[in-house]
Amino acid sequence: MADARTVPVLMHHHVSPSPGMITVSPENFESQIAWLAGNGWTSLTLDQYAGFLAGKPVPRKSIVITFDDGYLDNWVYAHPILQKYGMHAVVFVVTGWMGEGPERPHAGIAGATLPSTPDHRGCEAAIYEQDRSDDVMMRWSEARAAIAAGTALGQNVSTLQDQRDQAAADKGKAHIAAELDKLVQRRRLEPAKRDAMLAKVTATPDFGALKDCQLVVEAVFEQREVKAEATKKEEAVLAPEAVFASNTSTIPITGLAEASSRPANFIGLHFF
């Protein structure tokens, strides 16, 4: 079997019957996944994709399926479709929006009454204006169930690196802690879960702390020169197979990649 020369990466936000921006209908999503599965495509994990970028072989028909943010509709509609066709996706979740609670019904359960899945604007309003993120986001129980079923693959962020000084890095971690404390106060997050999440975050100005990371997300100021400096310093300590992602809104990723010593492993990543 021939190996892949390129691997497409599909990015989704919503799979929902509620039409709107960055949304695909369940019917359309199923037709896509059915076609991929029926034509012999393999959905890769991020570890497999990182290996491919480092030169390791993967099947010729390989693809990476991703979801940004972890909306409830990912569980209700995307999960059962992926499970039906034996495919999986990588879900980049916003942990501060996820809560505890039992699994809610999904479309793969015959006769189930499904929860409402608003369009993207409705999700934004629920999260930012109405303090109802649990109504529109996946719960931890649902994420764990999807991972156990093989339809979702989670990734941990372990290092918060600030290139200025230790005080700035500590301030960043303190902000994360304050946001998690709010969830604890609202009884949407158990203290033990908060502590476990914070234990995974290392605040440091030392670029060497990134040496074992497989995926590094750069999110410095939106200035080409600042991003170029961060790129060079961070790439200097990364493993050859590591993926470097720049979070940019206005600067073309191809221009930012010019500062990279290994542009094949340099990608743009939407803020999540």
Secondary structure, DSSP 8 states (H G I E B T S, - for coil): --B-S---EEEESEE-SS--TTEE-HHHHHHHHHHHHHTT-EE--HHHHHHHHTT---BSSEEEEEEEE-BHHIIIIIHHHHHHTT--EEEEE-GGG---------TTSTT--------HHHHHHHHHTSS-GGGTB--HHHHHHHHHHTSEE-----EEE-SS-HHHHHHHHHHHHHHHHHHHHTTSS-HHHHHHHHHT-EEES-GGGGTT-SEEEE---S-HHHHHHHHHHHHTTS-TT-EEEE--SSS-HHHHGGG-S-GGGEEE----
